[in-house]
Amino acid sequence: MLHSQGSLVCLNFEETATEVRLAAPSGDAFAAPAGISWKVETRVAKPDSMAKGYVMYLASQQLSDSLAQVKAKLESAKAQQASTGKPVTLTPEQQSEMQKACEVLKNLDAGKVPSDATGQMKQAMVDEAKRAADDAAKNKLKGLFHKPKIP
């Protein structure tokens, strides 16, 4: 019997192998079980717009700010480790925060993130177009009305 156990950031795993077959599995091992049918994920049906939305998300200021904050924390942890000579360990509060973050990651809908980013990008474009139309209408109206000239 082979038993392995480990933990990597948010992933805790434990496996026990009681039987090992050296032959390759048959082709039906990869077939869908009876009664299971696959459906097309509508949020990722248009890969070009999804890719554009994902690129917009990666280029967002919020992501840039959070990455900069994480880099600063990493540098401070490295400096602390270098000064003490011992590895930095998490406090119980930090461990509970890490566990909460792991729970969020476990429940993350990977199709929803780029879909939401695409939706936000589209809404920003619509808002900008409305703002531009309003400004153009205001400027046009300003040109129609003049001060009366009194002789």
Secondary structure, 3 states (H helix, E strand, C coil): CEEEEEEECCEEEEEEECCCCCCCCCHHHHCCCCCCCCCCCHHHCCHHHHHHHHHHHHCCHHHHHHHHHHHHHHHHHHHHHHHHCCCCCCCHHHHHHHHHHHHHHHCCCCCHHHHHHHHHHHHHHHHHHHHHHHHHHHHHHHHHCCCCCCC
